[in-house]
C-alpha cells in the first residue's frame, strides 16, 4: 500500500509539472488528482549560483505544485528545507494544515547564498524532516523533491542510498549546470521517472509535459512495456516493479533475484540448510535425525535402539554400528559373534604343570602331591620325606618344598639337624608378646619386665645364637625391639627396662597377627626358614582378649612357630589353650598372682638339657613355702622337656 501511495504522489508531481506548461493558472478542485496521504518535503538549492530571479522561479515552481495537491493533516503534508553550505528547515510537515499558510511560508524564504552541500541536506531530510517529531506519519509514503543547479560539493551517493533504504522516494530535478551523474546517484529508480534536467529555471515547468496525459487514470503497467520480471504495480502517472515472495528487486528496478537465506546465513539449522526463495528447511547429516523443532539434530544410536545383531558389545557411531567382544574373547569373521580365547590350548602360558583356561586368561595348578608356589606358576613337592634321602635319625616331617627332622621325647636335635642327643645348646628366634593393658597396672608391669629379663638370662643370646624380639600390646600393637636389634643379653635387658607401659585394652588377636606378619619376617631379623632355626612365640597376658584370637593362633602354629601361653590372674584359660602348641600341658602356664611369674621364668631357664628336668608344673599359691618348692620342682622338669622337644632345626632341600 505504501508503494502505491508513493507512486500516486509521483503522478501528482508530474501532473503539476505538466500544468506549468503555460501561465500556471490556479488549480481548481477538478485539476487535482486525488490520492492517499503523502508526506512530501521539498529540498531546494539556495547556493550563491542561484540568482535572485531564478530563486523566485523556484519559489513559484513549489507553489504551483502545491496547487495540484490535496493538502491537509490527513491528506498530503508538505515541508520545505533549503540548503547551501548549511541546511535550514523553513517549515516542517506538521507546521501547516492549509495551502495558504504553506504559500505564505514559501514566499518568506530568504536564500542562504553559500555553497552546495547536497549530501548534507539529504542526510538532514532523512534524520530530521522525516521524523515523528517533525510530523512524519507511520505507514504514509515519504517523498523528497530535490531541486539543484550545480554539482554537489560533498558525497551524495551513500547518503541517498541510505535514504532510499529507509523508504524515501527521491525525485532529482536539475537545472542548467546540474550534473546528471549526481542526479542519478540521488534519485530513486527507474531513473526515467525520477530524474529531470532542464536548461534554465525559466523552463523548469516544462519537464512534466510528457506525462500530462497519463497522470490520472492511465495504467502504465497495461499501456506500456514496463519490463518488470515478476509484478508491475501502477500508480498515477507511473509504475514500479515488485517481486514475488522470496525474491528481491535488483538494482535495475525490474528484474528479481531469489533470496537465499541459507547462503546469507539467515537460518538456525544445526547441520544442513536447504534453500528455497525467501525460505529454507533444515536437514541433518547422514547418521543423524531431525528433532521436532525442525532445526536441531541428534545422533541415530542403533545400539541404544537395539537395532543391531552383535553378540556381546555394540559400538555406536552416527547411523551405523560395529561389533566388539568382551575381554578374553575374539571377534569372528562374521564381525558379529565372539569366541573365547583359550590361552592354554594356544600354549600361551607359563604354568609348570597344569593350565586351567578361562576366556582370555588362565590360572595354574599342580599335580597331586605338589603345591602351587607364590609365583602362581611353579609347583613344590609337598612330601619330600617320602621322595628324598632325608637322613633323619628319628622322624622326618615334610613342609612345602622342604622337611625337617624331629627327635623322640627326652632327646634334642643336634647341630647337624638330623641326629638326636640328650643335650644341646639351643639357638632359637624368640618373640615375646607382653600384655600392656590397663588391668596389668604399673607395678605389675615392672614385674612383667623382670620376667622377660629372667627368660633372657636363660638364653644364649648372640647374632648367630638365640635372637630375642619384644612386642607390647593393648588396644594397639607396638614393636619395642625386633629380633635383629640387640645381640647381647645385657643390651636386651637394658632395652626391656626402658619399655613404657601402654595401658588401655587387650587386643591379643591383633598382637598375634602382628607377630606372624611382622615380627618373624626377615626384615625384622628372623632367620630364613631354610636355615631351620626354630621360631618360638611366648604370649604373656592377664585378661580376656577383646578380639578374636583363634585365626592367628592357628596360623602361627601352621607356620611352624612353637607357641607358649603364660596367663596371670584373670587370664582366660580357654584362650591360653587356643594359643598354646600341642601338647597343651607342656606349652600352657597359668598362675593367679603376678608375684609367681618369676617362678615360671626360673623354670624356663632349665630347658637346656632334659636330664635337669624335674617333672610336671603345677603353680599354686606362691606365698606358701611348700607350694613354692613343689612349683619349682615341677616346672623345672616340665619346661626342660618342652624346650628340648620343640626347639628344632629344619633341614631345607634345595
C-alpha positions in Angstrom: 0.0 0.0 0.0 2.8 2.4 0.9 4.4 1.9 -2.5 1.2 2.6 -4.3 0.8 5.8 -2.3 4.4 6.8 -3.3 3.6 6.2 -6.9 0.4 8.2 -6.6 2.4 11.2 -5.4 4.8 10.8 -8.3 1.7 11.2 -10.5 0.7 14.3 -8.7 4.1 15.9 -9.1 4.3 15.0 -12.8 0.7 16.3 -13.2 1.8 19.6 -11.6 4.8 19.9 -13.8 2.6 19.4 -16.9 0.2 22.1 -15.7 3.1 24.5 -15.5 3.5 24.4 -19.3 1.5 27.7 -19.8 0.7 30.5 -17.4 0.1 28.1 -14.5 -3.5 29.1 -13.6 -4.7 28.4 -10.1 -5.8 24.9 -9.6 -9.4 24.1 -9.1 -10.8 21.1 -7.5 -11.2 19.5 -10.9 -7.5 19.7 -11.6 -6.4 17.8 -8.5 -5.6 14.1 -8.8 -7.0 12.5 -5.5 -4.6 10.1 -3.9 -3.9 8.7 -0.5 -1.9 10.7 2.2 1.7 11.5 1.3 4.4 13.2 3.3 6.3 15.5 0.8 9.5 17.5 1.5 11.0 20.0 -1.0 14.8 20.2 -0.8 15.8 23.4 -2.7 19.2 24.6 -3.6 19.8 28.2 -2.5 23.5 28.3 -3.2 25.1 31.6 -4.5 25.0 30.3 -8.1 21.2 30.5 -8.0 20.4 34.1 -9.0 17.6 36.0 -7.2 15.2 35.9 -10.2 16.0 32.2 -10.6 15.1 31.6 -6.9 11.8 33.3 -7.5 11.1 31.0 -10.3 11.9 28.0 -8.0 9.5 29.6 -5.4 6.7 29.7 -7.9 7.5 26.2 -9.0 6.8 24.8 -5.5 3.6 26.9 -5.1 2.3 25.6 -8.5 2.9 22.0 -7.4 1.1 22.6 -4.1 -1.9 23.9 -6.0 -2.2 20.5 -7.6 -2.1 18.6 -4.3 -4.8 17.7 -1.8 -3.3 19.5 1.2 -4.4 18.6 4.8 -3.2 17.0 8.0 -5.0 13.8 7.0 -4.1 14.1 3.3 -0.8 15.5 1.9 1.6 17.1 4.3 4.4 19.3 2.9 7.7 20.5 4.4 10.3 22.8 2.9 14.1 22.6 3.5 16.7 24.9 1.8 20.4 24.3 1.7 23.7 25.7 0.6 26.8 25.3 2.8 24.3 24.7 5.6 20.8 23.3 6.0 17.7 25.1 7.3 14.2 23.9 7.7 11.7 26.5 6.5 8.7 24.6 7.9 8.1 21.0 8.9 5.5 18.5 7.8 3.2 19.3 10.7 3.7 23.1 10.6 0.8 23.9 8.2 -2.5 22.2 7.6 -3.7 24.8 4.9 -2.5 25.6 1.5 -2.5 29.4 2.0 -0.2 29.0 5.1 2.3 26.9 3.1 2.3 29.5 0.2 2.9 32.3 2.8 5.8 30.3 4.3 7.4 29.7 0.8 7.2 33.4 0.0 9.0 34.3 3.2 12.1 32.1 2.4 15.4 34.1 2.3 18.1 32.3 0.3 21.3 31.3 2.1 23.5 32.1 -0.9 26.5 29.9 0.0 28.0 26.6 -1.2 26.2 23.4 -2.4 26.3 20.7 0.3 23.6 18.4 -1.2 24.7 15.3 0.7 24.4 17.2 4.0 20.9 18.3 3.0 19.8 14.7 2.1 21.1 13.5 5.5 19.1 16.2 7.3 16.0 15.4 5.4 16.4 11.7 6.3 17.2 12.2 10.0 15.2 15.3 10.8 12.5 16.1 8.3 11.0 12.6 8.1 10.7 12.1 11.9 7.6 11.8 14.1 8.7 15.0 15.9 8.6 16.8 12.5 5.2 15.4 11.6 6.1 12.2 9.6 3.3 9.6 9.8 3.9 5.9 10.1 2.8 3.8 7.0 2.5 7.0 4.9 4.8 7.3 1.8 7.8 9.7 2.2 8.7 11.7 -1.0 11.5 14.1 -1.4 11.9 16.5 -4.4 15.4 17.9 -4.8 15.9 20.9 -7.0 19.5 21.9 -7.7 21.6 23.8 -10.3 25.1 22.6 -9.7 27.5 19.8 -8.8 27.4 18.8 -5.1 30.4 19.8 -3.0 30.1 16.7 -0.9 29.3 13.0 -1.4 25.7 12.1 -2.2 25.6 8.5 -3.4 26.0 6.8 0.0 23.6 9.1 2.0 21.0 9.0 -0.9 21.2 5.2 -0.9 20.6 5.1 2.8 17.6 7.4 2.5 16.1 5.2 -0.2 16.7 2.1 2.0 14.6 3.9 4.7 11.8 4.1 2.2 12.1 7.7 1.0 11.3 8.1 -2.7 13.6 10.8 -4.2 13.0 12.9 -7.3 16.0 14.8 -8.6 15.3 18.0 -10.8 18.5 19.5 -12.2 18.6 23.0 -13.8 21.3 24.4 -16.2 24.6 23.5 -14.7 23.4 20.4 -12.7 25.4 17.2 -13.0 23.5 14.3 -14.5 25.7 11.7 -12.7 24.9 13.3 -9.4 21.2 13.5 -10.2 21.1 9.8 -10.9 23.1 9.0 -7.8 20.4 10.8 -5.7 17.2 9.7 -7.4 15.1 6.5 -7.0 14.9 4.0 -9.9 13.7 3.9 -12.5 15.6 7.0 -13.5 13.4 7.9 -16.4 10.6 8.6 -13.9 12.7 10.3 -11.2 15.5 12.3 -12.9 14.8 15.5 -14.8 17.2 18.0 -16.3 16.2 21.4 -17.9 18.3 24.1 -19.5 17.2 27.0 -17.2 14.9 27.9 -14.3 12.6 29.6 -16.8 12.0 26.2 -18.3 11.7 24.2 -15.1 7.9 23.8 -15.6 8.4 22.1 -19.0 9.8 18.8 -17.6 6.3 17.5 -16.8 4.7 18.0 -20.3 5.5 14.4 -21.4 3.5 12.9 -18.5 0.4 15.3 -18.6 -1.9 12.9 -20.5 -1.2 9.8 -18.4 -1.1 11.0 -14.8 -4.6 10.4 -13.6 -6.2 7.1 -14.6 -3.8 5.7 -17.2 -2.5 2.3 -16.2 1.1 2.3 -17.4 1.5 -1.4 -16.5 -1.1 -2.2 -19.1 -0.4 0.5 -21.6 3.4 0.4 -21.7 6.3 -2.1 -22.0 7.2 -2.0 -18.3 9.8 -4.8 -18.4 9.0 -5.9 -14.9 10.2 -9.5 -14.4 7.5 -10.5 -11.8 4.9 -7.9 -10.9 4.1 -4.4 -12.3 2.2 -2.1 -9.9 0.7 1.1 -11.4 0.4 4.5 -9.7 -0.9 7.7 -11.1 1.4 8.7 -13.9 3.9 6.0 -13.1 4.5 2.4 -12.2 7.1 0.3 -10.3 8.2 -3.3 -10.3 7.7 -5.8 -7.5 8.9 -9.3 -6.9 7.1 -12.4 -5.8 7.6 -13.5 -2.1 11.1 -14.9 -1.6 12.6 -12.7 -4.2 14.2 -9.2 -4.0 14.3 -6.5 -6.7 17.6 -6.0 -8.4 19.3 -2.6 -8.8 17.8 -2.2 -12.2 14.4 -1.9 -10.6 12.9 -4.5 -12.9 14.4 -7.9 -12.5 14.3 -10.1 -9.4 16.7 -12.4 -7.6 15.8 -15.3 -5.3 16.5 -14.6 -1.6 18.9 -17.3 -0.4 18.6 -17.3 3.3 21.0 -20.3 3.6 23.8 -18.5 1.7 23.2 -15.3 3.7 23.5 -17.3 7.0 20.0 -16.2 8.0 18.9 -19.5 9.3 19.1 -21.5 12.5 19.7 -25.0 11.1 22.1 -27.0 13.2 23.6 -29.0 10.3 22.1 -28.6 6.7 20.2 -25.7 5.3 18.1 -26.3 2.2 17.2 -23.0 0.5 14.1 -22.0 -1.4 13.2 -18.4 -2.5 12.9 -16.4 0.7 12.6 -19.5 2.9 14.6 -22.6 4.0 14.2 -26.0 5.6 16.6 -27.9 7.8 18.0 -31.4 7.3 20.6 -33.5 9.1 23.8 -35.2 8.0 23.9 -38.9 7.5 23.6 -40.8 10.7 21.5 -38.0 12.4 17.8 -37.3 12.6 15.9 -34.0 12.8 14.2 -33.1 16.0 10.6 -32.0 16.3 11.8 -28.3 16.3 12.8 -29.0 12.7 16.2 -27.3 13.4 18.4 -29.4 15.6 19.7 -32.9 15.1 20.6 -35.9 17.3 22.7 -38.9 16.6 20.9 -42.1 15.4 22.2 -44.6 18.1 21.4 -48.0 16.6 23.0 -49.7 19.6 20.7 -48.0 22.1 17.7 -48.6 19.9 18.5 -52.4 19.8 18.8 -52.3 16.0 22.0 -54.5 15.8 22.9 -58.2 15.9 26.1 -58.0 17.9 26.6 -61.0 20.3 28.4 -59.1 23.0 29.3 -55.4 22.6 27.8 -52.9 20.2 29.9 -49.8 19.4 27.7 -47.0 18.0 28.7 -44.2 15.6 26.1 -41.9 14.0 23.7 -44.1 12.0 25.9 -47.2 12.0 27.4 -49.6 14.4 30.3 -52.1 14.8 30.6 -55.1 17.0 33.2 -55.9 19.6 33.8 -58.6 22.2 34.3 -58.7 25.9 37.8 -59.1 27.3 39.0 -62.6 26.7 37.0 -63.1 23.5 37.9 -62.5 19.9 35.6 -61.3 17.1 34.7 -63.9 14.5 34.9 -63.4 10.7 31.2 -62.6 10.6 32.1 -59.4 12.6 29.2 -60.2 15.0 29.8 -63.3 17.1 32.6 -64.0 19.6 34.8 -66.9 20.5 36.6 -67.4 23.9 40.4 -67.0 23.7 41.9 -70.3 25.1 45.5 -69.4 26.1 46.1 -72.9 27.5 45.2 -74.5 24.2 47.3 -72.0 22.3 50.3 -72.6 24.5 50.4 -69.0 25.6 51.0 -69.7 29.4 53.9 -70.4 31.7 52.3 -73.0 34.1 54.8 -75.6 35.2 52.3 -78.4 35.5 48.5 -77.8 34.9 47.0 -74.8 32.9 43.3 -74.0 33.6 41.8 -71.8 30.9 39.2 -69.1 31.2 38.3 -66.7 28.3 41.4 -64.7 27.7 43.1 -65.7 30.9 44.5 -68.7 32.7 45.4 -70.0 36.1 47.9 -72.6 37.1 47.6 -75.7 39.3 49.7 -78.6 40.4 49.6 -82.3 40.3 48.6 -84.3 43.4 51.3 -84.2 46.0 52.5 -80.8 44.8 51.6 -77.2 46.0 51.5 -74.1 43.9 54.2 -71.6 44.8 53.6 -67.9 45.5 54.5 -67.1 41.9 51.2 -68.9 41.0 53.1 -70.8 38.2 55.6 -73.3 39.6 55.0 -76.2 41.9 56.7 -77.6 45.0 56.7 -81.3 46.1 54.8 -81.4 49.4 56.1 -84.8 50.6 59.9 -84.7 50.4 60.3 -87.1 53.3 59.0 -89.9 51.0 60.8 -88.8 47.9 64.4 -87.9 49.0 67.1 -89.3 51.3 66.3 -87.0 54.3 68.8 -88.7 56.7 66.7 -88.0 59.8 67.7 -90.3 62.7 64.3 -90.4 64.2 61.5 -88.9 62.2 61.2 -86.7 59.0 58.4 -84.0 58.8 57.5 -82.7 55.4 56.8 -79.0 54.8 56.1 -77.3 51.4 59.3 -77.6 49.4 61.3 -78.8 52.4 61.4 -81.0 55.5 62.9 -81.1 59.0 63.9 -83.8 61.5 62.5 -84.3 65.0 63.6 -86.4 67.9 61.8 -88.6 70.4 60.7 -87.0 73.7 63.6 -86.6 76.0 66.2 -86.1 73.2 67.3 -83.0 71.3 68.1 -82.5 67.7 71.8 -82.0 67.2 73.7 -79.4 65.2 73.6 -81.5 62.0 69.8 -81.2 62.1 69.4 -84.9 61.7 70.7 -86.9 64.6 69.3 -86.9 68.2 71.1 -86.5 71.6 70.4 -85.9 75.2 71.6 -82.3 75.5 72.5 -79.3 73.2 72.8 -75.5 73.3 69.6 -74.2 71.9 69.6 -71.5 69.2 66.1 -70.0 68.6 64.3 -66.9 67.3 62.2 -65.9 70.3 59.5 -63.2 70.2 57.7 -62.3 73.5 54.3 -60.7 73.4 53.6 -58.9 76.7 50.2 -57.6 77.7 50.4 -53.8 78.5 46.7 -53.4 79.1 45.2 -51.2 81.8 44.3 -54.1 84.0 48.0 -55.1 84.4 48.8 -51.9 86.4 52.1 -50.1 86.5 53.7 -52.0 89.4 52.8 -55.4 87.9 54.1 -54.3 84.5 57.5 -53.8 86.2 57.3 -57.5 87.3 56.5 -58.5 83.8 59.6 -56.7 82.5 61.7 -58.6 85.2 60.0 -61.8 84.0 61.2 -61.1 80.5 64.8 -60.4 81.7 64.8 -63.7 83.6 63.9 -65.5 80.5 66.7 -63.7 78.6 69.2 -64.7 81.2 68.5 -68.3 80.5 69.2 -68.0 76.8 72.5 -68.0 74.8 71.9 -64.6 73.1 74.1 -63.7 70.1 73.8 -62.7 66.5 74.4 -66.4 65.5 72.8 -67.9 68.6 69.4 -67.0 70.1 67.7 -63.8 69.0 65.1 -62.1 71.0 62.3 -59.6 70.0 59.8 -57.9 72.2 56.3 -56.7 71.3 53.9 -54.9 73.7 50.1 -54.8 73.0 47.0 -53.2 74.5 44.4 -51.6 72.2 47.2 -51.4 69.6 50.4 -53.2 69.0 54.0 -51.8 69.3 57.3 -53.5 68.5 59.6 -52.5 71.3 62.6 -54.0 69.5 62.8 -56.6 66.6 64.9 -59.8 66.6 67.9 -58.1 64.8 68.3 -55.1 67.1 70.3 -56.4 70.0 72.9 -59.2 70.1 73.8 -59.5 73.8 71.7 -60.3 76.8 72.8 -57.1 78.5 71.6 -54.9 75.6 68.2 -56.7 75.6 67.7 -56.4 79.3 68.6 -52.7 79.3 66.1 -52.1 76.4 63.4 -54.1 78.3 63.7 -51.9 81.4 63.2 -48.8 79.2 59.8 -50.1 77.8 56.9 -47.7 78.8 53.6 -49.1 79.9 50.9 -48.6 77.2 47.6 -49.2 79.2 44.2 -49.3 77.5 42.6 -52.5 76.1 43.6 -56.1 75.4 43.8 -57.0 71.6 45.6 -60.3 71.8 44.4 -61.4 68.4 45.9 -58.2 66.8 49.2 -58.9 68.6 49.3 -62.5 67.2 48.7 -61.1 63.7 51.5 -58.6 64.1 53.9 -61.3 65.4 53.1 -63.6 62.5 53.2 -61.0 59.7 56.0 -58.7 61.0 58.0 -60.0 64.0 59.0 -63.2 62.3 59.8 -61.6 59.0 63.3 -61.5 57.7 63.0 -57.7 57.6 62.8 -57.7 61.4 65.6 -60.2 61.9 64.0 -63.6 61.7 66.4 -66.0 60.0 65.3 -67.6 56.7 63.2 -70.7 57.2 65.7 -72.7 55.1 68.2 -72.5 57.9 65.8 -74.4 60.2 66.2 -72.1 63.2 63.3 -72.8 65.5 60.8 -70.0 65.9 59.2 -69.6 69.3 56.5 -67.2 70.4 55.6 -66.6 74.1 52.4 -64.7 74.9 52.0 -63.2 78.3 48.5 -61.9 79.3 46.4 -61.1 82.4 42.9 -61.0 80.9 40.4 -61.9 78.3 41.2 -60.7 74.7 38.9 -58.1 73.3 39.2 -59.5 69.8 39.3 -63.0 68.2 42.5 -65.0 68.7 41.5 -68.2 67.0 42.5 -67.3 63.4 46.0 -66.0 64.0 46.8 -68.5 66.8 46.1 -71.3 64.3 48.0 -69.6 61.5 51.1 -69.1 63.8 51.2 -72.8 64.6 50.6 -73.7 61.0 53.6 -71.5 60.1 55.8 -73.7 62.3 56.0 -71.3 65.3 56.0 -73.1 68.6 53.6 -71.1 70.8 53.8 -70.8 74.6 51.0 -69.2 76.6 51.5 -67.7 80.1 48.4 -66.4 81.9 48.1 -64.5 85.2 45.1 -63.5 87.3 42.0 -63.0 85.2 43.5 -64.6 82.0 41.0 -66.9 80.4 42.4 -70.5 80.4 40.4 -71.4 77.3 42.1 -68.7 75.3 45.5 -69.7 76.6 44.9 -73.3 75.4 43.9 -72.0 72.0 47.2 -70.1 71.8 49.5 -72.8 73.1 51.0 -75.6 70.9 50.4 -79.3 71.5 50.7 -80.9 73.8 49.0 -78.2 75.9 50.3 -79.4 79.2 53.8 -78.6 78.1 53.1 -75.2 76.4 50.5 -73.7 78.7 51.2 -71.9 82.1 48.9 -70.2 84.5 49.2 -68.5 87.9 46.8 -66.5 90.0 49.3 -63.8 91.0 51.9 -61.6 89.3 54.4 -62.4 92.1 54.5 -66.0 90.8 55.7 -65.2 87.3 59.3 -65.1 88.4 58.9 -68.7 89.4 57.8 -69.6 85.8 60.8 -67.7 84.5 63.2 -69.6 86.8 61.8 -72.9 85.3 62.0 -71.7 81.7 65.8 -71.4 82.0 66.1 -75.1 82.9 65.2 -76.2 79.4 68.7 -76.7 78.0 69.2 -80.4 78.9 66.5 -82.9 79.6 68.3 -84.6 82.5 67.8 -81.5 84.6 64.0 -81.7 84.3 62.2 -82.5 87.5 58.6 -83.2 86.3 55.3 -81.5 85.6 54.5 -78.0 86.8 51.5 -77.1 89.0 51.5 -73.5 90.0 49.9 -72.9 93.4 49.9 -70.1 96.0 53.4 -68.7 95.7 53.1 -67.3 99.2 53.2 -70.8 100.7 56.7 -72.2 101.1 55.7 -75.8 100.4 53.8 -74.7 97.3 56.8 -72.8 96.0 59.1 -75.7 96.4 56.7 -78.0 94.7 56.1 -75.5 91.9 59.8 -75.0 91.3 60.5 -78.7 91.2 57.6 -79.5 88.8 58.2 -76.6 86.4 61.9 -77.2 86.2 61.3 -80.7 84.9 58.4 -79.9 82.6 59.8 -76.9 80.9 63.1 -78.6 80.3 61.4 -81.4 78.5 59.2 -78.9 76.5 62.2 -76.9 75.3 64.2 -79.9 74.3 61.3 -81.3 72.2 60.1 -78.2 70.4 63.2 -76.1 69.7 64.1 -77.7 66.4 66.3 -77.3 63.5 64.9 -77.7 60.0 66.7 -79.0 57.0 65.9 -77.4 53.7 66.2 -79.4 50.5 67.3 -77.2 47.6 
